[in-house]
Amino acid sequence: MTSAPSLGRYAWLVVMLLWPVALLNYMDRQMMAAMKFSIMDDLPSIGSEANWGLLPAVFKWVYAFVSPFGGYLADRFSKRHVIVTSLFVWSAVTWATGHAQTFEQLVWSRALMGISEACYIPAALALITDYHNGPTRSRAIGTHQMAIYAGVMIGGFSGYAADSPSLGWRWAFDAAGIAGVLYALPLFFLLRNPPATGEAMVRPSPGRSLGELLGNRFFILLVLYFTLPALAGWVVRDWMPAILKDQFGIGQGHAGVSATLYVNLTALIAVVLGGVLADRWMKRTIRGRIYISAIGVGLIIPALFGVGNAATLGTAIAFLIVYGLGWGFFDCNNMPILCQIVRPELRATGYGLMNFVSISCGGFADWGFGIMRDQGIPLNLIFTAFAALCAISVGLVLAIRPKATV
């Protein structure tokens, strides 16, 4: 039998083993945004900004549709197997993306990427929460989410690789894909599902799982709260390199780094800080995580307004830093809040449903933003609307009445 101290050490090893996986998960996504102009120049069949916006949109729609199924597989069977298979497949698809020759092939690669990546986050976060109980849960999730921001930052530098005559955008996808395939093998042997408790776990059917979650009004509020800030979040992640390049006349590499480095470095620190503060506040009130998360979204509101109205690159970066601080506080507490309103056997499924709604809407936001850019709608109006949606979401999360953490 595994001793409690040994299990506690392995709980943190799980987070560390998943760190490179989360990094690759988001690096693979961010590279396309950072290398936009090189890809469009190389593949003229893309044609328009609306078509470019359709690429991340297709990824999100497929990702969203598959997420609940991926979450259910993780709850019903083995989180370990779901995670490793997801990593292997999306890494192979990343490699294949670097060999696309037409717009249609890019669309298919993003769709396949959506299928494979959709299974990772629900399973990974549920596995972490299985190992980490209330006192360390937000910190553990925050530590895992740090890898996401590291991946986005590294992906942002791929614009320089795309501009390099000796490398190019195809090389970046090749390298990232091979790295993920190679890491899947040791991960398979090192990652373990948690030991079974003495209690028999009731694993409901898909229909009962869906009915129980949708019948929980606090879960519905959390889904809406999770979705509204993410509309702006996906546009910031997918479009900001191009926005800064167009707005301030800088190079593709400079724009990619400016759009990703500072905001994600701040978010990387903020997810840990937000996790620590939330875990400490939970000692005083079971709403501690909700309060920290709401503060984070409160910071996002002025940040979005400022980015949309920035007159200089420095001002835009300053507001992106504020955005990163708020996003980190928000991001590290979504799964912990979910754990307070649904039972353990439904956590991955619940997070998959949250992803379904949030990311499918994010796909429309990406596509719609491209259409609005083609039509010349002012940037400040678009980002002011995003800020207003975030203000609504703060009220939604404060209406949640959580139970004690399990």
C-alpha positions as a Python dict, from the first residue, in 0.01 Angstrom:
ca = {
    (1, 'M'): (0, 0, 0),
    (2, 'T'): (130, 348, -88),
    (3, 'S'): (202, 561, 218),
    (4, 'A'): (42, 905, 256),
    (5, 'P'): (373, 1100, 230),
    (6, 'S'): (470, 900, -80),
    (7, 'L'): (130, 965, -237),
    (8, 'G'): (166, 1335, -156),
    (9, 'R'): (502, 1350, -332),
    (10, 'Y'): (362, 1168, -633),
    (11, 'A'): (70, 1412, -645),
    (12, 'W'): (318, 1689, -727),
    (13, 'L'): (510, 1461, -963),
    (14, 'V'): (186, 1420, -1159),
    (15, 'V'): (174, 1798, -1206),
    (16, 'M'): (537, 1802, -1321),
    (17, 'L'): (483, 1512, -1564),
    (18, 'L'): (188, 1694, -1718),
    (19, 'W'): (375, 2026, -1740),
    (20, 'P'): (547, 1950, -2075),
    (21, 'V'): (220, 1813, -2213),
    (22, 'A'): (29, 2132, -2134),
    (23, 'L'): (318, 2337, -2275),
    (24, 'L'): (307, 2148, -2606),
    (25, 'N'): (-73, 2164, -2610),
    (26, 'Y'): (-74, 2543, -2627),
    (27, 'M'): (255, 2597, -2808),
    (28, 'D'): (121, 2395, -3100),
    (29, 'R'): (-187, 2619, -3111),
    (30, 'Q'): (-4, 2951, -3072),
    (31, 'M'): (251, 2890, -3346),
    (32, 'M'): (-7, 2929, -3618),
    (33, 'A'): (-113, 3273, -3491),
    (34, 'A'): (250, 3387, -3461),
    (35, 'M'): (337, 3267, -3814),
    (36, 'K'): (20, 3396, -3983),
    (37, 'F'): (183, 3612, -4250),
    (38, 'S'): (439, 3350, -4353),
    (39, 'I'): (171, 3083, -4383),
    (40, 'M'): (-60, 3308, -4583),
    (41, 'D'): (225, 3408, -4817),
    (42, 'D'): (319, 3043, -4871),
    (43, 'L'): (-41, 2926, -4918),
    (44, 'P'): (-225, 3190, -5126),
    (45, 'S'): (-534, 2970, -5132),
    (46, 'I'): (-614, 3098, -4780),
    (47, 'G'): (-709, 3423, -4952),
    (48, 'S'): (-879, 3639, -4687),
    (49, 'E'): (-879, 3738, -4323),
    (50, 'A'): (-1215, 3564, -4284),
    (51, 'N'): (-1064, 3239, -4414),
    (52, 'W'): (-771, 3279, -4178),
    (53, 'G'): (-1014, 3331, -3891),
    (54, 'L'): (-1192, 3013, -4000),
    (55, 'L'): (-879, 2805, -3923),
    (56, 'P'): (-878, 2864, -3546),
    (57, 'A'): (-1258, 2860, -3555),
    (58, 'V'): (-1269, 2508, -3704),
    (59, 'F'): (-1022, 2391, -3441),
    (60, 'K'): (-1238, 2532, -3164),
    (61, 'W'): (-1567, 2397, -3296),
    (62, 'V'): (-1429, 2044, -3329),
    (63, 'Y'): (-1246, 2075, -2996),
    (64, 'A'): (-1566, 2195, -2832),
    (65, 'F'): (-1780, 1916, -2976),
    (66, 'V'): (-1534, 1644, -2870),
    (67, 'S'): (-1455, 1786, -2522),
    (68, 'P'): (-1757, 1639, -2338),
    (69, 'F'): (-1688, 1296, -2489),
    (70, 'G'): (-1320, 1322, -2396),
    (71, 'G'): (-1416, 1419, -2044),
    (72, 'Y'): (-1661, 1132, -2016),
    (73, 'L'): (-1397, 884, -2138),
    (74, 'A'): (-1161, 1011, -1867),
    (75, 'D'): (-1430, 977, -1597),
    (76, 'R'): (-1545, 638, -1720),
    (77, 'F'): (-1215, 470, -1803),
    (78, 'S'): (-847, 569, -1757),
    (79, 'K'): (-734, 931, -1737),
    (80, 'R'): (-377, 815, -1795),
    (81, 'H'): (-461, 643, -2124),
    (82, 'V'): (-670, 936, -2245),
    (83, 'I'): (-388, 1183, -2172),
    (84, 'V'): (-111, 982, -2338),
    (85, 'T'): (-317, 897, -2647),
    (86, 'S'): (-421, 1258, -2685),
    (87, 'L'): (-59, 1378, -2670),
    (88, 'F'): (61, 1124, -2925),
    (89, 'V'): (-215, 1193, -3178),
    (90, 'W'): (-209, 1573, -3164),
    (91, 'S'): (172, 1571, -3194),
    (92, 'A'): (147, 1359, -3508),
    (93, 'V'): (-112, 1601, -3646),
    (94, 'T'): (116, 1896, -3560),
    (95, 'W'): (390, 1735, -3768),
    (96, 'A'): (144, 1680, -4054),
    (97, 'T'): (37, 2046, -4041),
    (98, 'G'): (386, 2146, -4146),
    (99, 'H'): (333, 1947, -4467),
    (100, 'A'): (0, 2105, -4570),
    (101, 'Q'): (-6, 2244, -4926),
    (102, 'T'): (-355, 2399, -4947),
    (103, 'F'): (-606, 2589, -4737),
    (104, 'E'): (-831, 2284, -4734),
    (105, 'Q'): (-552, 2068, -4593),
    (106, 'L'): (-491, 2325, -4319),
    (107, 'V'): (-862, 2318, -4233),
    (108, 'W'): (-851, 1939, -4200),
    (109, 'S'): (-534, 1953, -3990),
    (110, 'R'): (-696, 2200, -3749),
    (111, 'A'): (-1005, 1979, -3727),
    (112, 'L'): (-794, 1671, -3645),
    (113, 'M'): (-597, 1877, -3394),
    (114, 'G'): (-925, 1973, -3228),
    (115, 'I'): (-1027, 1607, -3191),
    (116, 'S'): (-698, 1500, -3036),
    (117, 'E'): (-635, 1799, -2808),
    (118, 'A'): (-992, 1806, -2675),
    (119, 'C'): (-933, 1500, -2463),
    (120, 'Y'): (-633, 1637, -2273),
    (121, 'I'): (-741, 1928, -2051),
    (122, 'P'): (-1052, 1768, -1891),
    (123, 'A'): (-859, 1448, -1817),
    (124, 'A'): (-547, 1626, -1692),
    (125, 'L'): (-727, 1867, -1460),
    (126, 'A'): (-947, 1589, -1324),
    (127, 'L'): (-639, 1373, -1259),
    (128, 'I'): (-470, 1659, -1072),
    (129, 'T'): (-776, 1719, -857),
    (130, 'D'): (-794, 1345, -783),
    (131, 'Y'): (-448, 1369, -630),
    (132, 'H'): (-481, 1714, -469),
    (133, 'N'): (-750, 1778, -212),
    (134, 'G'): (-875, 2117, -96),
    (135, 'P'): (-561, 2260, 71),
    (136, 'T'): (-346, 2235, -242),
    (137, 'R'): (-597, 2216, -526),
    (138, 'S'): (-580, 2572, -663),
    (139, 'R'): (-200, 2577, -633),
    (140, 'A'): (-170, 2247, -819),
    (141, 'I'): (-403, 2361, -1096),
    (142, 'G'): (-221, 2694, -1112),
    (143, 'T'): (116, 2522, -1142),
    (144, 'H'): (-17, 2313, -1430),
    (145, 'Q'): (-164, 2619, -1600),
    (146, 'M'): (178, 2787, -1585),
    (147, 'A'): (281, 2547, -1860),
    (148, 'I'): (2, 2676, -2082),
    (149, 'Y'): (141, 3029, -2067),
    (150, 'A'): (495, 2903, -2117),
    (151, 'G'): (373, 2721, -2427),
    (152, 'V'): (201, 3031, -2562),
    (153, 'M'): (516, 3237, -2503),
    (154, 'I'): (739, 2984, -2679),
    (155, 'G'): (486, 2962, -2960),
    (156, 'G'): (503, 3339, -2993),
    (157, 'F'): (873, 3317, -3077),
    (158, 'S'): (794, 3092, -3373),
    (159, 'G'): (739, 3407, -3578),
    (160, 'Y'): (1116, 3448, -3581),
    (161, 'A'): (1157, 3088, -3702),
    (162, 'A'): (904, 3157, -3978),
    (163, 'D'): (1101, 3465, -4087),
    (164, 'S'): (1431, 3273, -4092),
    (165, 'P'): (1532, 3156, -4441),
    (166, 'S'): (1707, 2851, -4292),
    (167, 'L'): (1407, 2740, -4083),
    (168, 'G'): (1057, 2854, -4183),
    (169, 'W'): (707, 2786, -4054),
    (170, 'R'): (707, 2423, -4166),
    (171, 'W'): (1018, 2345, -3962),
    (172, 'A'): (849, 2482, -3647),
    (173, 'F'): (555, 2241, -3684),
    (174, 'D'): (787, 1950, -3759),
    (175, 'A'): (998, 2012, -3447),
    (176, 'A'): (698, 2052, -3215),
    (177, 'G'): (529, 1740, -3349),
    (178, 'I'): (836, 1520, -3311),
    (179, 'A'): (894, 1646, -2953),
    (180, 'G'): (541, 1546, -2849),
    (181, 'V'): (557, 1201, -3006),
    (182, 'L'): (886, 1130, -2828),
    (183, 'Y'): (755, 1246, -2488),
    (184, 'A'): (445, 1025, -2508),
    (185, 'L'): (647, 707, -2450),
    (186, 'P'): (807, 791, -2110),
    (187, 'L'): (481, 957, -2001),
    (188, 'F'): (294, 630, -2056),
    (189, 'F'): (522, 447, -1811),
    (190, 'L'): (556, 723, -1547),
    (191, 'L'): (198, 852, -1521),
    (192, 'R'): (-46, 660, -1299),
    (193, 'N'): (-411, 683, -1216),
    (194, 'P'): (-474, 743, -843),
    (195, 'P'): (-520, 437, -622),
    (196, 'A'): (-881, 332, -574),
    (197, 'T'): (-1048, 444, -256),
    (198, 'G'): (-1234, 197, -39),
    (199, 'E'): (-1566, 326, -170),
    (200, 'A'): (-1726, 199, -486),
    (201, 'M'): (-1755, 490, -728),
    (202, 'V'): (-2084, 527, -907),
    (203, 'R'): (-2011, 596, -1273),
    (204, 'P'): (-2334, 707, -1437),
    (205, 'S'): (-2422, 659, -1801),
    (206, 'P'): (-2367, 948, -2045),
    (207, 'G'): (-2734, 1042, -2027),
    (208, 'R'): (-2744, 1047, -1648),
    (209, 'S'): (-2417, 1239, -1636),
    (210, 'L'): (-2554, 1504, -1870),
    (211, 'G'): (-2884, 1521, -1684),
    (212, 'E'): (-2719, 1562, -1346),
    (213, 'L'): (-2488, 1838, -1468),
    (214, 'L'): (-2751, 2032, -1663),
    (215, 'G'): (-2989, 2002, -1369),
    (216, 'N'): (-2739, 2181, -1146),
    (217, 'R'): (-2809, 2555, -1171),
    (218, 'F'): (-2472, 2646, -1025),
    (219, 'F'): (-2301, 2441, -1295),
    (220, 'I'): (-2494, 2638, -1559),
    (221, 'L'): (-2377, 2965, -1400),
    (222, 'L'): (-2019, 2838, -1401),
    (223, 'V'): (-2043, 2743, -1770),
    (224, 'L'): (-2160, 3095, -1857),
    (225, 'Y'): (-1896, 3250, -1634),
    (226, 'F'): (-1629, 3033, -1798),
    (227, 'T'): (-1747, 3130, -2148),
    (228, 'L'): (-1790, 3509, -2151),
    (229, 'P'): (-1430, 3610, -2067),
    (230, 'A'): (-1303, 3337, -2303),
    (231, 'L'): (-1459, 3512, -2604),
    (232, 'A'): (-1205, 3789, -2564),
    (233, 'G'): (-941, 3544, -2447),
    (234, 'W'): (-936, 3350, -2771),
    (235, 'V'): (-922, 3665, -2982),
    (236, 'V'): (-632, 3795, -2771),
    (237, 'R'): (-448, 3466, -2812),
    (238, 'D'): (-522, 3403, -3180),
    (239, 'W'): (-530, 3755, -3324),
    (240, 'M'): (-311, 3976, -3107),
    (241, 'P'): (14, 3918, -3304),
    (242, 'A'): (-163, 4031, -3622),
    (243, 'I'): (-336, 4320, -3441),
    (244, 'L'): (-8, 4460, -3308),
    (245, 'K'): (163, 4420, -3644),
    (246, 'D'): (-116, 4604, -3824),
    (247, 'Q'): (-168, 4872, -3560),
    (248, 'F'): (194, 4966, -3498),
    (249, 'G'): (377, 4862, -3816),
    (250, 'I'): (621, 4618, -3657),
    (251, 'G'): (768, 4294, -3791),
    (252, 'Q'): (603, 3955, -3757),
    (253, 'G'): (859, 3826, -3505),
    (254, 'H'): (840, 4144, -3295),
    (255, 'A'): (460, 4136, -3303),
    (256, 'G'): (446, 3768, -3202),
    (257, 'V'): (672, 3822, -2902),
    (258, 'S'): (503, 4148, -2798),
    (259, 'A'): (161, 3980, -2811),
    (260, 'T'): (259, 3673, -2611),
    (261, 'L'): (569, 3721, -2395),
    (262, 'Y'): (464, 3988, -2145),
    (263, 'V'): (100, 3889, -2103),
    (264, 'N'): (179, 3521, -2060),
    (265, 'L'): (477, 3578, -1832),
    (266, 'T'): (244, 3779, -1608),
    (267, 'A'): (-27, 3513, -1630),
    (268, 'L'): (230, 3244, -1550),
    (269, 'I'): (310, 3421, -1223),
    (270, 'A'): (-55, 3507, -1160),
    (271, 'V'): (-185, 3149, -1176),
    (272, 'V'): (49, 3054, -892),
    (273, 'L'): (-24, 3369, -692),
    (274, 'G'): (-397, 3331, -753),
    (275, 'G'): (-382, 2967, -647),
    (276, 'V'): (-200, 3048, -325),
    (277, 'L'): (-439, 3332, -242),
    (278, 'A'): (-744, 3118, -322),
    (279, 'D'): (-624, 2825, -110),
    (280, 'R'): (-558, 3062, 181),
    (281, 'W'): (-891, 3241, 144),
    (282, 'M'): (-1064, 2903, 145),
    (283, 'K'): (-952, 2864, 507),
    (284, 'R'): (-1180, 3156, 594),
    (285, 'T'): (-1472, 3096, 359),
    (286, 'I'): (-1575, 2830, 105),
    (287, 'R'): (-1627, 3118, -142),
    (288, 'G'): (-1256, 3203, -137),
    (289, 'R'): (-1186, 3068, -484),
    (290, 'I'): (-1489, 3245, -625),
    (291, 'Y'): (-1371, 3579, -485),
    (292, 'I'): (-1018, 3546, -626),
    (293, 'S'): (-1158, 3444, -964),
    (294, 'A'): (-1401, 3738, -968),
    (295, 'I'): (-1118, 3979, -885),
    (296, 'G'): (-929, 3840, -1182),
    (297, 'V'): (-1213, 3901, -1426),
    (298, 'G'): (-1254, 4246, -1272),
    (299, 'L'): (-898, 4323, -1383),
    (300, 'I'): (-965, 4192, -1734),
    (301, 'I'): (-1240, 4451, -1792),
    (302, 'P'): (-1021, 4769, -1796),
    (303, 'A'): (-740, 4574, -1963),
    (304, 'L'): (-955, 4493, -2267),
    (305, 'F'): (-1079, 4850, -2292),
    (306, 'G'): (-719, 4975, -2275),
    (307, 'V'): (-588, 4733, -2539),
    (308, 'G'): (-864, 4836, -2778),
    (309, 'N'): (-784, 5205, -2737),
    (310, 'A'): (-403, 5190, -2709),
    (311, 'A'): (-221, 5455, -2913),
    (312, 'T'): (127, 5308, -2873),
    (313, 'L'): (278, 4962, -2860),
    (314, 'G'): (402, 5024, -2505),
    (315, 'T'): (52, 5115, -2388),
    (316, 'A'): (-94, 4804, -2551),
    (317, 'I'): (166, 4584, -2381),
    (318, 'A'): (99, 4750, -2044),
    (319, 'F'): (-272, 4668, -2068),
    (320, 'L'): (-191, 4315, -2187),
    (321, 'I'): (11, 4272, -1867),
    (322, 'V'): (-294, 4373, -1661),
    (323, 'Y'): (-498, 4130, -1869),
    (324, 'G'): (-248, 3851, -1792),
    (325, 'L'): (-272, 3918, -1418),
    (326, 'G'): (-650, 3894, -1427),
    (327, 'W'): (-654, 3590, -1653),
    (328, 'G'): (-419, 3400, -1424),
    (329, 'F'): (-646, 3457, -1123),
    (330, 'F'): (-943, 3342, -1331),
    (331, 'D'): (-775, 3043, -1492),
    (332, 'C'): (-641, 2867, -1181),
    (333, 'N'): (-980, 2853, -1009),
    (334, 'N'): (-1227, 2724, -1268),
    (335, 'M'): (-1170, 2354, -1205),
    (336, 'P'): (-1146, 2402, -824),
    (337, 'I'): (-1480, 2586, -828),
    (338, 'L'): (-1627, 2304, -1038),
    (339, 'C'): (-1507, 2057, -773),
    (340, 'Q'): (-1720, 2244, -517),
    (341, 'I'): (-2045, 2205, -710),
    (342, 'V'): (-2026, 1859, -874),
    (343, 'R'): (-1921, 1519, -742),
    (344, 'P'): (-1578, 1371, -829),
    (345, 'E'): (-1709, 1120, -1084),
    (346, 'L'): (-1835, 1403, -1307),
    (347, 'R'): (-1543, 1645, -1296),
    (348, 'A'): (-1383, 1562, -1630),
    (349, 'T'): (-1724, 1539, -1797),
    (350, 'G'): (-1826, 1870, -1643),
    (351, 'Y'): (-1509, 2043, -1757),
    (352, 'G'): (-1558, 1892, -2101),
    (353, 'L'): (-1904, 2049, -2119),
    (354, 'M'): (-1759, 2381, -2004),
    (355, 'N'): (-1507, 2354, -2286),
    (356, 'F'): (-1783, 2263, -2530),
    (357, 'V'): (-1975, 2583, -2470),
    (358, 'S'): (-1677, 2813, -2417),
    (359, 'I'): (-1464, 2702, -2709),
    (360, 'S'): (-1747, 2666, -2959),
    (361, 'C'): (-1841, 3026, -2881),
    (362, 'G'): (-1472, 3116, -2902),
    (363, 'G'): (-1466, 2973, -3254),
    (364, 'F'): (-1745, 3211, -3355),
    (365, 'A'): (-1554, 3494, -3187),
    (366, 'D'): (-1241, 3415, -3391),
    (367, 'W'): (-1431, 3387, -3717),
    (368, 'G'): (-1647, 3690, -3641),
    (369, 'F'): (-1342, 3898, -3552),
    (370, 'G'): (-1193, 3821, -3895),
    (371, 'I'): (-1517, 3925, -4064),
    (372, 'M'): (-1531, 4247, -3861),
    (373, 'R'): (-1168, 4324, -3953),
    (374, 'D'): (-1251, 4274, -4323),
    (375, 'Q'): (-1542, 4518, -4280),
    (376, 'G'): (-1332, 4779, -4102),
    (377, 'I'): (-1517, 4784, -3766),
    (378, 'P'): (-1301, 4985, -3520),
    (379, 'L'): (-1091, 4779, -3283),
    (380, 'N'): (-1193, 4984, -2979),
    (381, 'L'): (-1562, 4905, -3031),
    (382, 'I'): (-1492, 4531, -3052),
    (383, 'F'): (-1284, 4524, -2734),
    (384, 'T'): (-1528, 4745, -2544),
    (385, 'A'): (-1801, 4490, -2619),
    (386, 'F'): (-1575, 4212, -2489),
    (387, 'A'): (-1516, 4411, -2169),
    (388, 'A'): (-1892, 4448, -2117),
    (389, 'L'): (-1940, 4070, -2141),
    (390, 'C'): (-1672, 4023, -1875),
    (391, 'A'): (-1857, 4260, -1643),
    (392, 'I'): (-2168, 4044, -1677),
    (393, 'S'): (-1968, 3731, -1595),
    (394, 'V'): (-1852, 3871, -1259),
    (395, 'G'): (-2214, 3884, -1145),
    (396, 'L'): (-2268, 3526, -1259),
    (397, 'V'): (-1983, 3375, -1056),
    (398, 'L'): (-2079, 3566, -744),
    (399, 'A'): (-2424, 3404, -766),
    (400, 'I'): (-2273, 3054, -725),
    (401, 'R'): (-2318, 2897, -380),
    (402, 'P'): (-2052, 2627, -347),
    (403, 'K'): (-2036, 2327, -118),
    (404, 'A'): (-1731, 2227, 78),
    (405, 'T'): (-1447, 2101, -141),
    (406, 'V'): (-1424, 1724, -186),
}
